[in-house]
Amino acid sequence: MNPSATQQPRHPGDEAAPGTPGSGEDVCPVCSGCGKTPDGKACPNCGGTGRIVEGIGGG
Ligand SMILES: [Zn+2]
């Protein structure tokens, strides 16, 4: 019964929750979409997905 239980985990680079109206995915600016840092570790900004969710329109 907890609405938040169905939401996907948020990453530090996400500006909005996945599926949020007015938001969209974009390539992570930290890892350029590869999902890893130059050290070969999972990118902390996007959680290793290489993509982040950005808010659009500043709503
Ligand atoms: Zn990243």
N, CA, C, O and the ligand as a Tripos MOL2 file, in Angstrom:
@<TRIPOS>MOLECULE
protein
  237   235    60     0     0
PROTEIN
NO_CHARGES

@<TRIPOS>ATOM
      1 N           0.8220   -1.2020    0.0000 N.3       1 MET1
      2 CA          0.0000    0.0000    0.0000 C.3       1 MET1
      3 C           0.8570    1.2540    0.0000 C.2       1 MET1
      4 O           0.3400    2.3700    0.0500 O.2       1 MET1
      5 N           2.1470    1.0690   -0.0560 N.am      2 ASN2
      6 CA          3.0590    2.2120   -0.0660 C.3       2 ASN2
      7 C           3.3790    2.5900   -1.5060 C.2       2 ASN2
      8 O           4.0580    1.8330   -2.2000 O.2       2 ASN2
      9 N           2.9080    3.7360   -1.9670 N.am      3 PRO3
     10 CA          3.1390    4.1290   -3.3740 C.3       3 PRO3
     11 C           4.6050    4.1550   -3.7450 C.2       3 PRO3
     12 O           4.9660    3.8350   -4.8770 O.2       3 PRO3
     13 N           5.4450    4.5280   -2.8150 N.am      4 SER4
     14 CA          6.8680    4.6620   -3.1300 C.3       4 SER4
     15 C           7.5220    3.3130   -3.3400 C.2       4 SER4
     16 O           8.6290    3.2390   -3.8720 O.2       4 SER4
     17 N           6.8590    2.2490   -2.9330 N.am      5 ALA5
     18 CA          7.4610    0.9210   -3.0430 C.3       5 ALA5
     19 C           7.5820    0.4830   -4.5010 C.2       5 ALA5
     20 O           8.4080   -0.3680   -4.8330 O.2       5 ALA5
     21 N           6.7700    1.0590   -5.3530 N.am      6 THR6
     22 CA          6.7930    0.6490   -6.7500 C.3       6 THR6
     23 C           7.7450    1.4990   -7.5810 C.2       6 THR6
     24 O           7.9840    1.2120   -8.7540 O.2       6 THR6
     25 N           8.2840    2.5410   -6.9670 N.am      7 GLN7
     26 CA          9.1760    3.4040   -7.7120 C.3       7 GLN7
     27 C          10.5690    2.8030   -7.7750 C.2       7 GLN7
     28 O          10.9970    2.0730   -6.8800 O.2       7 GLN7
     29 N          11.2540    3.1250   -8.8440 N.am      8 GLN8
     30 CA         12.6080    2.6300   -8.9940 C.3       8 GLN8
     31 C          13.5520    3.4520   -8.1210 C.2       8 GLN8
     32 O          13.2660    4.6020   -7.7880 O.2       8 GLN8
     33 N          14.6630    2.8540   -7.7610 N.am      9 PRO9
     34 CA         15.6410    3.5850   -6.9480 C.3       9 PRO9
     35 C          16.1340    4.8350   -7.6550 C.2       9 PRO9
     36 O          16.3210    4.8590   -8.8710 O.2       9 PRO9
     37 N          16.3310    5.8390   -6.8790 N.am     10 ARG10
     38 CA         16.8410    7.0940   -7.4290 C.3      10 ARG10
     39 C          18.3590    7.1000   -7.3820 C.2      10 ARG10
     40 O          18.9780    6.5410   -6.4770 O.2      10 ARG10
     41 N          18.9410    7.7460   -8.3820 N.am     11 HIS11
     42 CA         20.3790    7.9160   -8.3940 C.3      11 HIS11
     43 C          20.7130    9.3800   -8.1440 C.2      11 HIS11
     44 O          19.8900   10.2630   -8.3860 O.2      11 HIS11
     45 N          21.9070    9.6270   -7.6660 N.am     12 PRO12
     46 CA         22.2850   11.0260   -7.3730 C.3      12 PRO12
     47 C          22.1290   11.9470   -8.5740 C.2      12 PRO12
     48 O          21.8480   13.1340   -8.4080 O.2      12 PRO12
     49 N          22.3050   11.4220   -9.7730 N.am     13 GLY13
     50 CA         22.2250   12.2620  -10.9500 C.3      13 GLY13
     51 C          20.8170   12.4730  -11.4490 C.2      13 GLY13
     52 O          20.5780   13.2690  -12.3570 O.2      13 GLY13
     53 N          19.8820   11.7520  -10.8490 N.am     14 ASP14
     54 CA         18.5080   11.8930  -11.2910 C.3      14 ASP14
     55 C          17.8930   13.1550  -10.7140 C.2      14 ASP14
     56 O          18.0120   13.4350   -9.5210 O.2      14 ASP14
     57 N          17.2390   13.9040  -11.5720 N.am     15 GLU15
     58 CA         16.5710   15.1010  -11.0910 C.3      15 GLU15
     59 C          15.0930   14.8510  -10.8690 C.2      15 GLU15
     60 O          14.4050   15.6520  -10.2360 O.2      15 GLU15
     61 N          14.6150   13.7430  -11.3890 N.am     16 ALA16
     62 CA         13.2150   13.4080  -11.2230 C.3      16 ALA16
     63 C          13.0750   11.8930  -11.1930 C.2      16 ALA16
     64 O          13.9380   11.1720  -11.6960 O.2      16 ALA16
     65 N          12.0120   11.4240  -10.6170 N.am     17 ALA17
     66 CA         11.7910    9.9870  -10.5650 C.3      17 ALA17
     67 C          11.4160    9.4810  -11.9490 C.2      17 ALA17
     68 O          10.7570   10.1860  -12.7130 O.2      17 ALA17
     69 N          11.8330    8.2610  -12.2760 N.am     18 PRO18
     70 CA         11.4680    7.6940  -13.5790 C.3      18 PRO18
     71 C           9.9560    7.6950  -13.7840 C.2      18 PRO18
     72 O           9.1930    7.2950  -12.9050 O.2      18 PRO18
     73 N           9.5510    8.1440  -14.9380 N.am     19 GLY19
     74 CA          8.1360    8.1630  -15.2360 C.3      19 GLY19
     75 C           7.4490    9.4470  -14.8160 C.2      19 GLY19
     76 O           6.2500    9.6200  -15.0330 O.2      19 GLY19
     77 N           8.2050   10.3390  -14.2180 N.am     20 THR20
     78 CA          7.6150   11.6030  -13.7920 C.3      20 THR20
     79 C           7.2540   12.4620  -15.0020 C.2      20 THR20
     80 O           8.1050   12.7000  -15.8580 O.2      20 THR20
     81 N           6.0230   12.9260  -15.0880 N.am     21 PRO21
     82 CA          5.6430   13.8070  -16.2020 C.3      21 PRO21
     83 C           6.5350   15.0370  -16.2660 C.2      21 PRO21
     84 O           6.8140   15.6740  -15.2500 O.2      21 PRO21
     85 N           6.9740   15.3590  -17.4670 N.am     22 GLY22
     86 CA          7.8260   16.5260  -17.6170 C.3      22 GLY22
     87 C           9.2870   16.2250  -17.4040 C.2      22 GLY22
     88 O          10.1170   17.1330  -17.3650 O.2      22 GLY22
     89 N           9.6060   14.9450  -17.2650 N.am     23 SER23
     90 CA         11.0090   14.5870  -17.1140 C.3      23 SER23
     91 C          11.4120   13.6760  -18.2720 C.2      23 SER23
     92 O          10.5650   13.1100  -18.9630 O.2      23 SER23
     93 N          12.7010   13.5520  -18.4630 N.am     24 GLY24
     94 CA         13.1650   12.7000  -19.5430 C.3      24 GLY24
     95 C          14.5450   12.1600  -19.2400 C.2      24 GLY24
     96 O          15.2920   12.7270  -18.4440 O.2      24 GLY24
     97 N          14.8680   11.0660  -19.8830 N.am     25 GLU25
     98 CA         16.1890   10.4910  -19.6840 C.3      25 GLU25
     99 C          17.2240   11.2250  -20.5260 C.2      25 GLU25
    100 O          16.9250   11.7500  -21.5980 O.2      25 GLU25
    101 N          18.4350   11.2460  -20.0160 N.am     26 ASP26
    102 CA         19.5200   11.8330  -20.7780 C.3      26 ASP26
    103 C          20.8010   11.0830  -20.4180 C.2      26 ASP26
    104 O          20.8780   10.3940  -19.4010 O.2      26 ASP26
    105 N          21.7770   11.2350  -21.2620 N.am     27 VAL27
    106 CA         23.0470   10.5770  -21.0080 C.3      27 VAL27
    107 C          23.7090   11.2110  -19.7860 C.2      27 VAL27
    108 O          23.7350   12.4340  -19.6440 O.2      27 VAL27
    109 N          24.2290   10.3840  -18.9300 N.am     28 CYS28
    110 CA         24.8950   10.8750  -17.7320 C.3      28 CYS28
    111 C          26.1110   11.7140  -18.1350 C.2      28 CYS28
    112 O          26.9730   11.2500  -18.8810 O.2      28 CYS28
    113 N          26.1720   12.9490  -17.6360 N.am     29 PRO29
    114 CA         27.2800   13.8430  -18.0100 C.3      29 PRO29
    115 C          28.5930   13.4520  -17.3390 C.2      29 PRO29
    116 O          29.6650   13.8850  -17.7620 O.2      29 PRO29
    117 N          28.5080   12.6480  -16.3120 N.am     30 VAL30
    118 CA         29.7170   12.2860  -15.5810 C.3      30 VAL30
    119 C          30.4830   11.1770  -16.2960 C.2      30 VAL30
    120 O          31.7070   11.2350  -16.4120 O.2      30 VAL30
    121 N          29.7650   10.1790  -16.7680 N.am     31 CYS31
    122 CA         30.4200    9.0240  -17.3880 C.3      31 CYS31
    123 C          30.1700    8.9910  -18.8900 C.2      31 CYS31
    124 O          30.5960    8.0560  -19.5680 O.2      31 CYS31
    125 N          29.4920    9.9910  -19.4100 N.am     32 SER32
    126 CA         29.1890   10.0830  -20.8390 C.3      32 SER32
    127 C          28.3970    8.8810  -21.3370 C.2      32 SER32
    128 O          28.4600    8.5320  -22.5160 O.2      32 SER32
    129 N          27.6590    8.2590  -20.4430 N.am     33 GLY33
    130 CA         26.7630    7.1960  -20.8520 C.3      33 GLY33
    131 C          27.3420    5.7970  -20.7690 C.2      33 GLY33
    132 O          26.6460    4.8190  -21.0410 O.2      33 GLY33
    133 N          28.6150    5.6910  -20.3940 N.am     34 CYS34
    134 CA         29.2030    4.3530  -20.3360 C.3      34 CYS34
    135 C          28.8610    3.6590  -19.0240 C.2      34 CYS34
    136 O          28.9650    2.4370  -18.9200 O.2      34 CYS34
    137 N          28.4590    4.4270  -18.0340 N.am     35 GLY35
    138 CA         28.0470    3.8350  -16.7680 C.3      35 GLY35
    139 C          29.1990    3.5260  -15.8310 C.2      35 GLY35
    140 O          28.9940    2.9990  -14.7380 O.2      35 GLY35
    141 N          30.4010    3.8510  -16.2550 N.am     36 LYS36
    142 CA         31.5570    3.5700  -15.4130 C.3      36 LYS36
    143 C          32.4580    4.7930  -15.3420 C.2      36 LYS36
    144 O          32.4860    5.6280  -16.2470 O.2      36 LYS36
    145 N          33.1730    4.8710  -14.2700 N.am     37 THR37
    146 CA         34.1590    5.9340  -14.1330 C.3      37 THR37
    147 C          35.4480    5.4870  -14.8220 C.2      37 THR37
    148 O          35.6010    4.3100  -15.1470 O.2      37 THR37
    149 N          36.3700    6.4140  -15.0460 N.am     38 PRO38
    150 CA         37.6550    6.0340  -15.6550 C.3      38 PRO38
    151 C          38.3830    4.9620  -14.8520 C.2      38 PRO38
    152 O          39.2560    4.2740  -15.3810 O.2      38 PRO38
    153 N          38.0350    4.8210  -13.5980 N.am     39 ASP39
    154 CA         38.6550    3.8040  -12.7580 C.3      39 ASP39
    155 C          38.0380    2.4210  -12.9730 C.2      39 ASP39
    156 O          38.5140    1.4290  -12.4210 O.2      39 ASP39
    157 N          36.9820    2.3660  -13.7740 N.am     40 GLY40
    158 CA         36.3360    1.0890  -14.0140 C.3      40 GLY40
    159 C          35.2590    0.7570  -13.0000 C.2      40 GLY40
    160 O          34.7240   -0.3510  -12.9810 O.2      40 GLY40
    161 N          34.9470    1.7390  -12.1510 N.am     41 LYS41
    162 CA         33.9070    1.5170  -11.1540 C.3      41 LYS41
    163 C          32.5700    2.0250  -11.6800 C.2      41 LYS41
    164 O          32.5110    2.8090  -12.6260 O.2      41 LYS41
    165 N          31.5160    1.5650  -11.0520 N.am     42 ALA42
    166 CA         30.2010    2.0360  -11.4470 C.3      42 ALA42
    167 C          30.0910    3.5230  -11.1770 C.2      42 ALA42
    168 O          30.4520    3.9940  -10.0990 O.2      42 ALA42
    169 N          29.5950    4.2560  -12.1490 N.am     43 CYS43
    170 CA         29.4640    5.6980  -12.0080 C.3      43 CYS43
    171 C          28.5140    6.0200  -10.8510 C.2      43 CYS43
    172 O          27.3820    5.5370  -10.8270 O.2      43 CYS43
    173 N          28.9680    6.8260   -9.9020 N.am     44 PRO44
    174 CA         28.1300    7.1510   -8.7440 C.3      44 PRO44
    175 C          26.9980    8.1040   -9.0870 C.2      44 PRO44
    176 O          26.0180    8.2050   -8.3490 O.2      44 PRO44
    177 N          27.1320    8.7960  -10.1960 N.am     45 ASN45
    178 CA         26.1150    9.7910  -10.5520 C.3      45 ASN45
    179 C          24.8570    9.1440  -11.1070 C.2      45 ASN45
    180 O          23.7440    9.5910  -10.8290 O.2      45 ASN45
    181 N          25.0390    8.1040  -11.8820 N.am     46 CYS46
    182 CA         23.8940    7.4530  -12.5140 C.3      46 CYS46
    183 C          23.6830    6.0440  -11.9910 C.2      46 CYS46
    184 O          22.7500    5.3550  -12.4040 O.2      46 CYS46
    185 N          24.5490    5.6150  -11.0820 N.am     47 GLY47
    186 CA         24.4060    4.2820  -10.5200 C.3      47 GLY47
    187 C          24.8400    3.1970  -11.4780 C.2      47 GLY47
    188 O          24.4890    2.0320  -11.2950 O.2      47 GLY47
    189 N          25.6020    3.5630  -12.5040 N.am     48 GLY48
    190 CA         26.1170    2.5780  -13.4460 C.3      48 GLY48
    191 C          25.2000    2.3360  -14.6230 C.2      48 GLY48
    192 O          25.4750    1.4770  -15.4610 O.2      48 GLY48
    193 N          24.1040    3.0900  -14.6990 N.am     49 THR49
    194 CA         23.1830    2.8960  -15.8170 C.3      49 THR49
    195 C          23.6190    3.6860  -17.0480 C.2      49 THR49
    196 O          23.2480    3.3480  -18.1710 O.2      49 THR49
    197 N          24.4000    4.7300  -16.8360 N.am     50 GLY50
    198 CA         24.8300    5.5650  -17.9460 C.3      50 GLY50
    199 C          23.7790    6.5820  -18.3490 C.2      50 GLY50
    200 O          23.9870    7.3840  -19.2590 O.2      50 GLY50
    201 N          22.6750    6.5410  -17.6760 N.am     51 ARG51
    202 CA         21.6060    7.4900  -18.0130 C.3      51 ARG51
    203 C          21.0320    8.0840  -16.7280 C.2      51 ARG51
    204 O          20.9990    7.4350  -15.6820 O.2      51 ARG51
    205 N          20.5880    9.3150  -16.8350 N.am     52 ILE52
    206 CA         19.9680    9.9700  -15.7010 C.3      52 ILE52
    207 C          18.6050   10.4970  -16.1190 C.2      52 ILE52
    208 O          18.2980   10.5920  -17.3070 O.2      52 ILE52
    209 N          17.8170   10.8270  -15.1540 N.am     53 VAL53
    210 CA         16.5060   11.3870  -15.4390 C.3      53 VAL53
    211 C          16.5300   12.8730  -15.1160 C.2      53 VAL53
    212 O          16.7650   13.2770  -13.9770 O.2      53 VAL53
    213 N          16.2840   13.6620  -16.1280 N.am     54 GLU54
    214 CA         16.3340   15.0910  -15.9490 C.3      54 GLU54
    215 C          14.9320   15.6940  -15.9600 C.2      54 GLU54
    216 O          14.0430   15.2430  -16.6830 O.2      54 GLU54
    217 N          14.7660   16.7060  -15.1530 N.am     55 GLY55
    218 CA         13.5170   17.4490  -15.1940 C.3      55 GLY55
    219 C          13.5020   18.3690  -16.3860 C.2      55 GLY55
    220 O          14.5250   18.9730  -16.7070 O.2      55 GLY55
    221 N          12.3840   18.4930  -17.0460 N.am     56 ILE56
    222 CA         12.2730   19.3530  -18.2190 C.3      56 ILE56
    223 C          11.2610   20.4660  -17.9430 C.2      56 ILE56
    224 O          10.1710   20.2240  -17.4250 O.2      56 ILE56
    225 N          11.6420   21.6660  -18.2940 N.am     57 GLY57
    226 CA         10.7190   22.7690  -18.1750 C.3      57 GLY57
    227 C          10.7450   23.4540  -16.8220 C.2      57 GLY57
    228 O          10.0580   24.4530  -16.6100 O.2      57 GLY57
    229 N          11.5320   22.9200  -15.9150 N.am     58 GLY58
    230 CA         11.6740   23.5590  -14.6260 C.3      58 GLY58
    231 C          10.3650   23.6500  -13.8590 C.2      58 GLY58
    232 O          10.1090   24.6360  -13.1670 O.2      58 GLY58
    233 N           9.5360   22.6180  -13.9850 N.am     59 GLY59
    234 CA          8.2660   22.6280  -13.2800 C.3      59 GLY59
    235 C           8.4970   22.4160  -11.8030 C.2      59 GLY59
    236 O           7.5420   22.3900  -11.0270 O.2      59 GLY59
    237 ZN         27.1600    8.0840  -14.9950 Zn       60 ZN60
@<TRIPOS>BOND
     1     1     2 1
     2     2     3 1
     3     3     4 2
     4     3     5 am
     5     5     6 1
     6     6     7 1
     7     7     8 2
     8     7     9 am
     9     9    10 1
    10    10    11 1
    11    11    12 2
    12    11    13 am
    13    13    14 1
    14    14    15 1
    15    15    16 2
    16    15    17 am
    17    17    18 1
    18    18    19 1
    19    19    20 2
    20    19    21 am
    21    21    22 1
    22    22    23 1
    23    23    24 2
    24    23    25 am
    25    25    26 1
    26    26    27 1
    27    27    28 2
    28    27    29 am
    29    29    30 1
    30    30    31 1
    31    31    32 2
    32    31    33 am
    33    33    34 1
    34    34    35 1
    35    35    36 2
    36    35    37 am
    37    37    38 1
    38    38    39 1
    39    39    40 2
    40    39    41 am
    41    41    42 1
    42    42    43 1
    43    43    44 2
    44    43    45 am
    45    45    46 1
    46    46    47 1
    47    47    48 2
    48    47    49 am
    49    49    50 1
    50    50    51 1
    51    51    52 2
    52    51    53 am
    53    53    54 1
    54    54    55 1
    55    55    56 2
    56    55    57 am
    57    57    58 1
    58    58    59 1
    59    59    60 2
    60    59    61 am
    61    61    62 1
    62    62    63 1
    63    63    64 2
    64    63    65 am
    65    65    66 1
    66    66    67 1
    67    67    68 2
    68    67    69 am
    69    69    70 1
    70    70    71 1
    71    71    72 2
    72    71    73 am
    73    73    74 1
    74    74    75 1
    75    75    76 2
    76    75    77 am
    77    77    78 1
    78    78    79 1
    79    79    80 2
    80    79    81 am
    81    81    82 1
    82    82    83 1
    83    83    84 2
    84    83    85 am
    85    85    86 1
    86    86    87 1
    87    87    88 2
    88    87    89 am
    89    89    90 1
    90    90    91 1
    91    91    92 2
    92    91    93 am
    93    93    94 1
    94    94    95 1
    95    95    96 2
    96    95    97 am
    97    97    98 1
    98    98    99 1
    99    99   100 2
   100    99   101 am
   101   101   102 1
   102   102   103 1
   103   103   104 2
   104   103   105 am
   105   105   106 1
   106   106   107 1
   107   107   108 2
   108   107   109 am
   109   109   110 1
   110   110   111 1
   111   111   112 2
   112   111   113 am
   113   113   114 1
   114   114   115 1
   115   115   116 2
   116   115   117 am
   117   117   118 1
   118   118   119 1
   119   119   120 2
   120   119   121 am
   121   121   122 1
   122   122   123 1
   123   123   124 2
   124   123   125 am
   125   125   126 1
   126   126   127 1
   127   127   128 2
   128   127   129 am
   129   129   130 1
   130   130   131 1
   131   131   132 2
   132   131   133 am
   133   133   134 1
   134   134   135 1
   135   135   136 2
   136   135   137 am
   137   137   138 1
   138   138   139 1
   139   139   140 2
   140   139   141 am
   141   141   142 1
   142   142   143 1
   143   143   144 2
   144   143   145 am
   145   145   146 1
   146   146   147 1
   147   147   148 2
   148   147   149 am
   149   149   150 1
   150   150   151 1
   151   151   152 2
   152   151   153 am
   153   153   154 1
   154   154   155 1
   155   155   156 2
   156   155   157 am
   157   157   158 1
   158   158   159 1
   159   159   160 2
   160   159   161 am
   161   161   162 1
   162   162   163 1
   163   163   164 2
   164   163   165 am
   165   165   166 1
   166   166   167 1
   167   167   168 2
   168   167   169 am
   169   169   170 1
   170   170   171 1
   171   171   172 2
   172   171   173 am
   173   173   174 1
   174   174   175 1
   175   175   176 2
   176   175   177 am
   177   177   178 1
   178   178   179 1
   179   179   180 2
   180   179   181 am
   181   181   182 1
   182   182   183 1
   183   183   184 2
   184   183   185 am
   185   185   186 1
   186   186   187 1
   187   187   188 2
   188   187   189 am
   189   189   190 1
   190   190   191 1
   191   191   192 2
   192   191   193 am
   193   193   194 1
   194   194   195 1
   195   195   196 2
   196   195   197 am
   197   197   198 1
   198   198   199 1
   199   199   200 2
   200   199   201 am
   201   201   202 1
   202   202   203 1
   203   203   204 2
   204   203   205 am
   205   205   206 1
   206   206   207 1
   207   207   208 2
   208   207   209 am
   209   209   210 1
   210   210   211 1
   211   211   212 2
   212   211   213 am
   213   213   214 1
   214   214   215 1
   215   215   216 2
   216   215   217 am
   217   217   218 1
   218   218   219 1
   219   219   220 2
   220   219   221 am
   221   221   222 1
   222   222   223 1
   223   223   224 2
   224   223   225 am
   225   225   226 1
   226   226   227 1
   227   227   228 2
   228   227   229 am
   229   229   230 1
   230   230   231 1
   231   231   232 2
   232   231   233 am
   233   233   234 1
   234   234   235 1
   235   235   236 2
@<TRIPOS>SUBSTRUCTURE
     1 MET1         2 RESIDUE 1 A MET
     2 ASN2         6 RESIDUE 1 A ASN
     3 PRO3        10 RESIDUE 1 A PRO
     4 SER4        14 RESIDUE 1 A SER
     5 ALA5        18 RESIDUE 1 A ALA
     6 THR6        22 RESIDUE 1 A THR
     7 GLN7        26 RESIDUE 1 A GLN
     8 GLN8        30 RESIDUE 1 A GLN
     9 PRO9        34 RESIDUE 1 A PRO
    10 ARG10       38 RESIDUE 1 A ARG
    11 HIS11       42 RESIDUE 1 A HIS
    12 PRO12       46 RESIDUE 1 A PRO
    13 GLY13       50 RESIDUE 1 A GLY
    14 ASP14       54 RESIDUE 1 A ASP
    15 GLU15       58 RESIDUE 1 A GLU
    16 ALA16       62 RESIDUE 1 A ALA
    17 ALA17       66 RESIDUE 1 A ALA
    18 PRO18       70 RESIDUE 1 A PRO
    19 GLY19       74 RESIDUE 1 A GLY
    20 THR20       78 RESIDUE 1 A THR
    21 PRO21       82 RESIDUE 1 A PRO
    22 GLY22       86 RESIDUE 1 A GLY
    23 SER23       90 RESIDUE 1 A SER
    24 GLY24       94 RESIDUE 1 A GLY
    25 GLU25       98 RESIDUE 1 A GLU
    26 ASP26      102 RESIDUE 1 A ASP
    27 VAL27      106 RESIDUE 1 A VAL
    28 CYS28      110 RESIDUE 1 A CYS
    29 PRO29      114 RESIDUE 1 A PRO
    30 VAL30      118 RESIDUE 1 A VAL
    31 CYS31      122 RESIDUE 1 A CYS
    32 SER32      126 RESIDUE 1 A SER
    33 GLY33      130 RESIDUE 1 A GLY
    34 CYS34      134 RESIDUE 1 A CYS
    35 GLY35      138 RESIDUE 1 A GLY
    36 LYS36      142 RESIDUE 1 A LYS
    37 THR37      146 RESIDUE 1 A THR
    38 PRO38      150 RESIDUE 1 A PRO
    39 ASP39      154 RESIDUE 1 A ASP
    40 GLY40      158 RESIDUE 1 A GLY
    41 LYS41      162 RESIDUE 1 A LYS
    42 ALA42      166 RESIDUE 1 A ALA
    43 CYS43      170 RESIDUE 1 A CYS
    44 PRO44      174 RESIDUE 1 A PRO
    45 ASN45      178 RESIDUE 1 A ASN
    46 CYS46      182 RESIDUE 1 A CYS
    47 GLY47      186 RESIDUE 1 A GLY
    48 GLY48      190 RESIDUE 1 A GLY
    49 THR49      194 RESIDUE 1 A THR
    50 GLY50      198 RESIDUE 1 A GLY
    51 ARG51      202 RESIDUE 1 A ARG
    52 ILE52      206 RESIDUE 1 A ILE
    53 VAL53      210 RESIDUE 1 A VAL
    54 GLU54      214 RESIDUE 1 A GLU
    55 GLY55      218 RESIDUE 1 A GLY
    56 ILE56      222 RESIDUE 1 A ILE
    57 GLY57      226 RESIDUE 1 A GLY
    58 GLY58      230 RESIDUE 1 A GLY
    59 GLY59      234 RESIDUE 1 A GLY
    60 ZN60       237 GROUP 0 **** ****
